[in-house]
């Protein structure tokens, strides 16, 4: 009998399979399929850097099994190893047997070294001498020159050598590290290609073919690529750290050379060199993956946006604008009359940027407060906050320095804002600030009016074109007061009491969710219709899962739209027959978080920054806001119903933890994302 809970890591691996399936989907344009292949590689890197790294640490210290499913660590590692090996095999089979042939037919060719003609060989030889050799440092080893430190996820080559060096000493092995400054994919000049074709060569092929020039006087008897993935999780002791920025900067540097957790090696590498690398990095054979192609498929993403091949990409679309904002009035005038709901990426993120831009220069605006989790290095929002601070407005920015893999960028943003005169507050150590909130205080007729923007996604102008999220603009007095209290909580660490329009983690959100699920349970027991719908990215919080099981047993109809991790097991007899779980994976990354409760006909709708995970409930500062306007509730309800009807991009979670993709008939295809785009086109 299966456990009532699905292991988080196993569920996450299932998500990686769903992403890779997009690359196999012939209905997806070719370069977009390649992009999904690259995304699956990037996701797998992070999976090893964080999830597998943590598992290996627990194995080393003999820690007991984690999570309610209680799978022993070694057993979990073995199961993950088997699943990852299968996934990696599928990635390279797809690349070599499908993507490369299809790309070649489309005039996008990756030319292997044995296919180079004389002109291409001559050009690449010159390219190697002029562009590559000057930045390479070939190495051989001896007691005074040990094996060099290998940067996380860098491209390297182990070289077999014969002969004596210039000092008369025998050399058996050498190494070449490829600096990150070198492009991993080289496009050949158009004169070396047929008209309309794009011809590419991998840097690894160029180095391998010409590596003998790096070791003059020695015989090169083989050159093999490898890449090491390291533990990249950051640990900050909240009881010991006195300067978060300095501590984090030190951790960032150390994480580049964390403990090795995986090594990828070219499949043709001899066993003795494989053993040499495994021994050096203190890895076992189960940590090694032999690959038939480049060791980092993500580098192929550089060609995914070929602008002169639009037929190989998703059709472009013009983002829409809510009717409320199609006016000559500025956004303050609009919001003084009505609230605005934005649905990204189908509707533009520009109103949010324009809102901040106007607030930055409006003489009546006195203060701007904002949370920043991920923004991007060239964020126009940060530009406007800098303008506001330099103009003398009170600007307070709560920046989460511990946003995984964005730590360095956020430190730079914090420094820039501080130099401009903004008040910068860092997220509390141990409680990441994941809330998405913006507050503008404006003087109007001798009164102070608060305007707010709340969202389910980050203030990152680039991701808003590919992530689905909701944004909410309002000047509701009570909502503004709640947002003000939450900012005081983040800056002064005082308790936000008496909130009427918002819920927040780690204080009120979890208890409220449990209470609302329990209310549906009681309604079902009393013979009333009862329903819960949640659209979230992940679900693993045991108490929430148990509350859903209890509700299911009472007869509550529960629909969960969970894109990624789901530890709840549906279809368990006597426990979860009334729970249905689906994942939507398509062109856009489903990122919005929406909670719905039937509430005996008095329906409740909430949008939030929080998934239903332990970390979001108890170890993060999260925001959750209620949608009260009937028109907005009707719109979100229609969106949820469309996701539940989707039979093109929906995967249904089975009782054994695997997912089954729905297969529509020719005449009953329903794709939520496509329908949203069709509605958008019809409005033009």
C-alpha positions in Angstrom: 0.0 0.0 0.0 1.3 3.5 -0.9 1.9 6.0 1.8 -0.7 8.8 2.1 2.0 11.2 1.0 4.1 11.5 -2.1 7.8 12.3 -1.6 8.7 15.8 -2.5 11.8 14.9 -4.5 10.0 12.2 -6.4 7.1 14.6 -7.2 9.6 17.2 -8.4 11.3 14.7 -10.7 7.8 13.9 -12.1 7.5 17.6 -12.9 10.8 17.6 -14.8 9.4 14.8 -16.9 6.4 16.9 -17.8 8.6 19.7 -18.9 10.6 17.4 -21.1 7.4 16.1 -22.6 6.8 19.6 -24.0 10.0 19.1 -26.0 8.6 15.9 -27.4 5.3 17.5 -28.4 5.2 17.9 -32.2 2.4 20.6 -31.9 5.0 22.9 -30.2 7.2 24.9 -32.7 10.7 23.4 -33.1 12.8 26.1 -31.4 10.3 26.2 -28.6 10.7 22.5 -28.2 14.5 23.0 -28.0 13.8 25.7 -25.3 11.9 23.2 -23.2 14.7 20.7 -23.6 17.1 23.4 -22.2 14.7 24.2 -19.4 14.6 20.6 -18.4 18.4 20.6 -18.2 18.5 23.8 -16.1 15.8 22.4 -13.8 17.8 19.2 -13.3 20.9 21.3 -12.4 19.0 23.0 -9.7 17.5 19.7 -8.6 21.0 18.4 -7.9 22.4 21.6 -6.5 19.7 21.8 -3.9 17.5 18.7 -3.5 20.0 15.9 -4.2 22.8 17.9 -2.4 20.6 18.1 0.7 19.7 14.4 0.5 23.4 13.4 0.2 24.2 15.5 3.3 21.5 13.6 5.2 22.9 10.3 4.0 26.4 11.2 5.1 25.4 12.1 8.7 22.9 9.2 8.9 20.0 11.6 9.5 16.5 10.0 9.8 14.2 10.1 6.8 12.5 13.4 6.3 8.9 14.1 5.4 5.7 12.3 6.4 6.3 9.5 3.9 9.4 8.4 5.8 11.4 7.0 2.8 14.9 6.0 4.0 17.5 8.3 2.5 19.5 5.6 0.6 16.3 4.1 -0.8 15.2 7.6 -1.9 18.6 8.3 -3.5 18.5 5.0 -5.4 15.0 5.7 -6.7 16.0 9.2 -7.8 19.1 8.0 -9.4 17.1 5.5 -11.5 14.6 8.2 -12.5 17.2 10.8 -13.3 19.2 8.3 -15.4 16.1 7.6 -17.4 15.4 11.3 -17.8 18.9 12.1 -19.0 18.8 9.3 -21.5 15.6 10.7 -22.9 17.1 14.2 -23.1 20.0 13.1 -25.2 18.0 10.7 -27.3 15.6 13.5 -28.1 18.6 15.8 -28.9 20.4 13.4 -31.2 17.6 11.4 -32.8 14.9 14.1 -33.1 16.1 17.7 -32.5 19.3 17.7 -34.5 17.6 16.0 -37.6 14.6 18.3 -37.4 16.7 21.4 -36.9 18.9 20.4 -39.9 15.7 20.0 -42.1 14.8 23.6 -40.9 18.2 25.0 -41.9 19.6 25.2 -38.4 22.6 22.8 -38.4 25.0 21.7 -35.6 28.0 20.5 -37.6 30.0 17.7 -36.0 33.8 17.8 -36.5 33.8 14.9 -39.0 31.4 17.0 -41.1 33.6 20.1 -41.4 34.6 20.9 -45.0 38.0 22.4 -45.8 36.8 26.0 -45.6 35.0 25.5 -42.3 38.0 23.6 -40.9 40.3 26.5 -41.8 38.0 29.2 -40.3 37.6 27.2 -37.1 41.4 26.6 -36.8 42.0 30.4 -37.1 39.1 31.0 -34.6 40.7 28.6 -32.1 44.1 30.3 -32.4 42.8 33.9 -32.2 39.7 33.7 -30.0 40.2 30.6 -27.8 43.8 29.9 -27.1 44.5 33.3 -25.6 42.1 32.7 -22.7 42.8 29.0 -22.1 45.2 27.7 -19.5 46.2 24.1 -20.2 47.4 22.2 -17.1 49.3 19.1 -16.2 49.6 17.6 -12.8 52.4 16.9 -10.3 52.9 17.3 -6.5 53.6 21.0 -6.9 50.7 21.5 -9.4 47.7 19.6 -8.0 44.4 19.1 -9.8 42.8 22.6 -10.0 39.6 23.7 -8.4 36.7 23.2 -10.7 33.9 25.8 -10.7 30.3 24.7 -10.3 28.8 23.7 -13.7 31.8 24.8 -15.7 33.0 23.1 -18.9 36.2 21.2 -18.5 38.3 18.6 -20.4 40.4 15.7 -19.1 43.2 14.9 -21.5 45.3 11.7 -21.8 48.9 12.5 -22.6 52.1 10.5 -23.5 55.7 11.7 -23.5 57.9 14.0 -21.5 57.4 17.7 -20.9 60.0 20.4 -21.5 61.6 19.5 -18.1 62.0 15.9 -18.9 59.2 14.6 -16.8 56.6 12.1 -17.9 53.1 13.4 -18.3 50.0 11.2 -18.3 47.1 13.5 -17.8 46.3 17.1 -18.4 43.3 19.3 -18.1 41.7 22.3 -19.9 39.1 24.6 -18.3 36.9 26.6 -20.6 36.3 30.1 -19.2 32.7 31.3 -19.1 33.7 34.2 -21.2 33.9 31.9 -24.2 30.7 31.2 -26.1 29.7 27.5 -25.9 28.1 27.7 -29.4 29.9 29.3 -32.3 28.0 30.4 -35.4 29.9 30.0 -38.7 30.0 33.0 -41.0 27.2 33.2 -43.6 29.7 32.7 -46.4 30.5 29.3 -45.0 26.8 28.3 -45.0 24.1 27.9 -47.6 21.8 30.9 -48.1 19.2 31.0 -45.3 21.0 28.4 -43.2 22.5 28.9 -39.7 25.4 26.6 -39.1 26.8 26.1 -35.6 29.7 24.3 -34.0 30.1 23.5 -30.3 33.1 25.0 -28.5 33.7 21.6 -27.0 34.3 20.2 -30.5 36.7 23.0 -31.5 38.8 22.4 -28.3 38.8 18.7 -28.7 39.9 18.8 -32.3 42.7 21.3 -31.7 43.7 20.4 -28.1 47.1 19.0 -29.3 48.2 22.6 -29.9 47.8 23.3 -26.2 50.4 20.6 -25.2 53.3 21.0 -27.7 55.9 18.2 -27.4 53.4 15.8 -25.8 51.2 13.3 -27.6 47.5 13.7 -27.0 45.7 10.4 -26.9 42.2 11.6 -26.0 40.3 14.7 -24.8 37.0 14.3 -23.0 34.5 16.8 -21.6 33.2 16.8 -18.1 31.1 19.0 -15.8 30.7 18.9 -12.1 27.6 20.0 -10.2 28.1 21.2 -6.7 26.0 21.8 -3.6 24.8 25.4 -4.0 22.5 25.8 -1.1 23.3 28.7 1.2 23.3 28.4 5.0 23.2 31.5 7.1 23.1 31.1 10.9 20.5 33.6 12.1 21.8 33.5 15.6 25.5 34.2 14.7 25.3 36.5 11.7 25.8 40.2 12.4 26.0 41.5 8.9 23.7 39.6 6.5 25.2 41.1 3.3 28.8 40.2 4.2 27.8 36.8 5.4 25.9 36.1 2.2 28.7 37.4 0.0 31.0 34.9 1.7 28.5 32.1 1.2 28.0 32.9 -2.4 31.7 32.6 -3.1 31.9 29.4 -1.2 28.9 27.9 -3.0 30.8 28.1 -6.3 33.1 25.3 -4.9 30.6 23.4 -2.7 30.8 19.7 -2.3 30.4 17.8 -5.6 27.1 16.0 -6.0 27.2 15.0 -9.7 29.6 14.6 -12.6 28.6 14.5 -16.3 31.2 13.0 -18.6 31.3 12.5 -22.3 30.3 8.8 -23.0 33.4 8.0 -24.9 35.7 8.7 -21.9 37.7 5.6 -20.9 36.9 3.9 -17.6 40.3 4.7 -16.0 39.8 8.4 -16.6 36.2 8.1 -15.3 37.6 6.5 -12.1 40.2 9.2 -11.8 37.6 11.9 -11.9 35.3 10.1 -9.5 38.1 9.6 -7.1 39.2 13.2 -7.2 35.8 14.6 -6.6 34.9 12.0 -3.9 32.0 10.7 -5.9 30.6 7.2 -6.5 29.6 5.6 -9.8 26.0 6.4 -9.1 26.9 10.1 -9.1 28.2 9.9 -12.7 26.2 10.4 -15.8 27.7 9.5 -19.2 26.2 11.7 -21.9 26.2 11.5 -25.7 26.4 15.2 -26.5 27.4 18.5 -24.8 27.5 18.2 -21.0 25.3 21.3 -20.7 22.3 21.2 -22.9 21.1 24.6 -21.5 23.8 26.3 -23.7 21.6 25.5 -26.7 19.2 28.1 -25.5 21.3 30.8 -27.2 19.7 29.9 -30.5 16.2 29.5 -29.3 15.3 33.1 -30.1 16.4 33.2 -33.8 14.5 36.3 -34.9 14.7 35.5 -38.6 13.0 32.2 -38.2 9.6 33.2 -36.7 8.0 30.0 -38.1 10.0 28.0 -35.6 8.8 30.0 -32.6 5.5 30.6 -30.9 3.5 33.3 -32.8 4.0 36.7 -31.1 1.0 38.3 -29.4 0.2 41.8 -28.3 -0.5 42.0 -24.6 -3.8 43.5 -23.8 -4.9 46.2 -21.4 -7.9 46.2 -19.0 -10.8 48.4 -20.2 -10.5 50.5 -17.0 -7.1 51.7 -18.1 -8.0 52.6 -21.7 -8.6 56.2 -20.8 -6.9 59.5 -20.8 -7.0 59.6 -17.0 -3.8 58.8 -15.1 -3.8 55.7 -12.9 -4.5 57.6 -9.7 -7.7 59.0 -11.2 -8.7 55.6 -12.4 -8.1 53.9 -9.1 -10.0 56.6 -7.2 -13.1 55.2 -8.9 -12.5 51.5 -9.3 -10.1 48.6 -8.7 -8.2 47.0 -11.5 -7.3 43.3 -11.9 -4.5 42.4 -14.3 -4.0 38.9 -15.8 -0.4 38.4 -17.0 1.0 37.7 -19.5 -2.2 38.2 -21.5 -2.5 41.7 -20.1 0.6 43.9 -19.9 2.7 44.5 -16.8 3.2 48.1 -18.1 0.5 49.6 -15.9 2.4 48.5 -12.8 5.7 50.0 -14.1 3.8 53.1 -15.2 2.2 53.3 -11.7 5.6 53.4 -10.1 7.0 55.7 -12.7 4.2 58.2 -12.1 4.5 57.9 -8.3 8.3 58.6 -8.6 7.7 62.0 -10.2 4.3 63.1 -8.8 4.8 66.0 -6.4 1.9 64.8 -4.3 3.4 61.4 -3.6 5.1 61.4 -0.3 6.2 57.8 0.1 6.7 54.5 -1.8 7.2 51.2 -0.1 7.8 48.0 -2.0 9.0 44.4 -1.6 11.5 43.0 -4.1 12.2 39.3 -4.4 13.3 38.8 -8.0 13.5 41.9 -10.3 16.2 41.4 -12.9 19.5 43.2 -13.1 18.2 45.9 -15.5 14.8 46.5 -13.7 12.9 49.7 -14.8 11.1 49.5 -11.4 14.4 49.9 -9.6 15.2 52.9 -11.9 12.0 54.6 -10.9 12.6 53.9 -7.2 16.0 55.5 -7.5 14.4 58.5 -9.2 11.9 58.7 -6.4 14.5 58.5 -3.7 16.7 61.1 -5.3 13.7 63.5 -5.6 13.3 63.4 -1.8 10.4 61.0 -1.5 10.4 58.5 1.3 11.3 55.2 -0.4 11.4 52.0 1.6 12.4 48.8 -0.2 12.3 45.4 1.5 14.8 43.3 -0.5 15.0 39.5 0.0 18.7 38.8 -0.3 18.2 35.1 0.0 16.1 34.7 -3.2 17.8 31.5 -4.5 20.2 32.1 -7.4 19.4 35.8 -7.4 21.4 36.7 -4.2 24.2 38.5 -6.0 21.9 40.5 -8.2 19.8 41.5 -5.1 22.9 42.7 -3.2 23.8 44.9 -6.2 20.2 46.3 -6.3 20.3 47.0 -2.5 23.5 48.9 -2.8 22.2 51.0 -5.7 19.0 51.9 -3.8 20.9 52.8 -0.7 23.3 55.1 -2.6 20.2 56.9 -4.0 18.9 57.5 -0.5 16.3 54.8 -0.2 15.7 52.9 3.0 16.6 49.3 2.3 15.5 46.6 4.7 16.7 43.1 4.2 14.4 40.1 4.6 14.5 38.6 8.1 17.0 35.7 8.3 15.0 32.5 8.6 11.9 34.1 7.2 12.2 35.0 3.5 10.2 38.0 2.4 8.2 36.5 -0.6 5.2 38.8 -0.4 4.5 40.9 -3.5 3.4 44.3 -2.3 3.6 48.0 -3.4 2.3 50.9 -1.4 2.1 54.5 -2.6 1.1 57.3 -0.1 -0.3 60.4 -1.9 -1.6 63.7 -0.5 -5.0 64.6 -1.9 -7.0 67.6 -0.6 -5.2 67.6 2.7 -5.8 63.9 3.1 -3.3 61.0 2.8 -4.5 58.3 0.4 -2.9 54.9 0.0 -2.7 53.2 -3.4 -1.6 49.6 -3.5 -0.5 46.9 -6.0 -0.6 43.3 -4.8 0.4 40.3 -6.9 0.9 36.6 -7.1 4.2 37.0 -9.0 7.5 38.9 -8.8 8.2 42.5 -9.9 10.3 41.2 -12.8 9.4 42.9 -16.1 10.9 40.1 -18.2 9.2 37.1 -16.6 5.8 38.8 -16.7 5.7 38.0 -20.5 6.1 34.2 -19.8 4.7 33.7 -16.3 0.9 33.7 -15.6 0.1 35.8 -12.6 -2.6 38.2 -11.2 -2.0 41.7 -10.2 -4.4 43.9 -8.3 -4.5 47.7 -8.2 -6.6 49.5 -5.6 -7.0 52.6 -3.4 -9.3 50.8 -0.9 -8.8 52.4 2.5 -9.0 49.2 4.4 -6.7 47.3 2.0 -4.2 50.1 2.1 -4.3 50.0 5.9 -3.6 46.3 5.9 -0.7 46.7 3.5 0.7 49.5 5.6 0.6 47.2 8.7 2.4 44.5 6.8 5.2 46.9 5.8 5.5 48.0 9.5 5.8 44.3 10.4 8.6 43.8 7.9 10.5 46.9 8.8 10.0 47.1 12.6 9.2 43.5 13.2 6.0 44.4 15.2 2.9 42.4 14.9 0.3 43.3 12.2 -2.9 43.2 14.1 -6.5 44.0 13.1 -6.1 43.3 9.4 -9.5 43.0 7.7 -8.7 42.5 4.0 -5.5 40.4 4.0 -3.9 37.3 5.4 -0.2 36.9 5.9 2.4 34.2 6.7 3.8 33.2 9.0 1.0 34.4 11.2 -2.6 34.3 10.0 -2.6 32.6 6.6 -2.1 28.9 7.6 -4.8 29.1 10.4 -7.2 30.8 8.0 -6.7 28.1 5.3 -7.3 25.3 7.8 -10.4 27.1 9.1 -11.8 27.6 5.7 -11.2 23.9 4.7 -12.8 22.8 8.0 -15.8 25.0 7.3 -16.3 23.3 3.9 -16.0 19.9 5.8 -18.7 20.9 8.2 -20.9 22.2 5.4 -20.6 18.8 3.6 -21.4 16.9 6.8 -24.6 19.0 7.1 -25.7 18.1 3.6 -24.7 21.3 2.0 -22.7 21.6 -1.3 -19.0 22.1 -0.4 -16.1 22.8 -2.7 -12.4 23.8 -2.6 -10.3 24.8 -5.6 -6.7 25.8 -5.3 -4.4 26.8 -8.1 -0.9 26.8 -6.8 2.7 25.9 -7.8 3.4 23.3 -5.0 1.7 21.5 -2.2 3.5 19.6 0.5 2.3 21.0 3.9 1.2 17.9 5.9 -1.5 19.6 8.0 -3.1 21.2 5.0 -3.0 17.8 3.2 -4.6 16.1 6.2 -7.3 18.8 6.3 -8.0 18.1 2.6 -8.2 14.4 3.3 -10.7 15.0 6.1 -12.7 17.3 3.8 -12.7 14.7 1.0 -14.0 12.0 3.4 -16.8 14.3 4.4 -17.8 14.7 0.7 -16.2 18.0 -0.2 -15.4 18.3 -3.9 -11.7 19.3 -4.1 -9.9 20.3 -7.3 -6.2 21.1 -7.1 -4.3 22.7 -10.0 -0.7 22.2 -8.9 1.9 22.9 -11.5 4.9 21.3 -9.7 5.3 19.4 -6.4 2.3 17.7 -5.0 2.7 15.4 -1.9 -1.0 14.7 -1.6 -2.0 11.3 -3.0 -5.4 11.3 -4.8 -7.7 8.4 -5.2 -7.0 6.6 -1.9 -10.0 4.6 -1.0 -11.8 6.0 2.0 -9.5 9.0 2.1 -9.1 11.0 -1.1 -11.7 9.8 -3.7 -13.1 13.4 -3.9 -9.7 15.0 -4.6 -8.6 15.5 -8.2 -5.1 16.9 -8.9 -4.0 18.2 -12.3 -0.9 20.0 -13.6 -1.0 22.5 -16.5 2.3 22.7 -18.4 2.3 24.8 -21.6 3.7 27.8 -23.4 3.5 30.0 -20.2 4.7 29.0 -16.8 1.6 28.7 -14.6 2.5 30.8 -11.6 -0.6 32.4 -10.2 -1.9 31.3 -6.8 -5.7 31.3 -6.3 -7.8 29.8 -3.5 -11.5 29.3 -3.8 -14.0 28.2 -1.1 -17.7 27.7 -1.9 -18.7 28.8 1.6 -22.4 27.7 1.4 -22.9 29.9 -1.7 -21.1 33.0 -0.4 -18.0 32.3 -2.5 -14.6 33.4 -1.4 -11.7 34.1 -3.7 -8.1 34.8 -2.6 -5.0 35.6 -4.6 -1.7 35.1 -2.9 2.1 34.9 -3.2 2.1 31.7 -1.2 2.0 28.1 -2.3 0.7 25.4 0.1 4.2 24.4 1.3 5.7 24.3 4.8 8.1 27.0 3.9 5.4 29.3 2.6 3.2 28.8 5.7 5.8 29.0 8.4 9.2 30.3 7.2 8.3 33.1 4.8 6.6 36.4 4.8 3.7 36.0 2.4 0.7 38.1 1.4 -2.8 36.9 0.6 -5.6 39.2 -0.5 -9.3 38.7 -1.0 -11.1 39.5 -4.3 -14.5 40.9 -3.4 -15.8 42.6 -6.6 -18.4 40.4 -8.3 -17.0 41.0 -11.9 -13.5 40.0 -10.8 -14.8 37.0 -8.9 -16.7 35.9 -12.0 -13.6 36.4 -14.1 -11.4 34.3 -11.8 -14.1 31.6 -11.5 -14.2 31.4 -15.3 -10.4 31.1 -15.4 -10.4 28.3 -12.9 -13.2 26.4 -14.7 -11.2 26.7 -17.9 -8.1 25.2 -16.3 -10.2 22.3 -15.0 -11.6 21.7 -18.4 -8.2 21.8 -20.2 -7.5 18.5 -22.0 -4.5 19.6 -24.1 -1.9 20.7 -21.6 -3.3 19.0 -18.5 -1.6 16.1 -16.7 -3.7 14.2 -14.1 -1.9 12.9 -10.9 -2.5 9.2 -10.4 -2.6 7.3 -7.1 0.9 5.9 -7.7 2.5 9.4 -7.9 2.9 9.4 -11.7 1.0 11.8 -14.1 -1.1 10.9 -17.1 -1.4 13.5 -19.9 -5.0 13.9 -21.2 -5.5 13.2 -24.9 -8.4 15.2 -26.4 -10.3 14.1 -29.5 -10.0 16.2 -32.7 -13.2 18.2 -32.1 -13.1 18.7 -28.3 -9.7 20.3 -27.7 -9.6 22.7 -24.8 -6.4 24.6 -24.0 -6.8 27.3 -21.4 -3.7 29.2 -22.5 -4.7 29.1 -26.2 -8.3 30.3 -25.3 -6.9 33.2 -23.3 -4.7 34.1 -26.4 -7.7 33.8 -28.7 -9.8 36.1 -26.5 -6.9 38.5 -26.6 -6.7 38.4 -30.4 -10.5 38.9 -30.7 -10.2 42.1 -28.7 -7.7 43.7 -31.1 
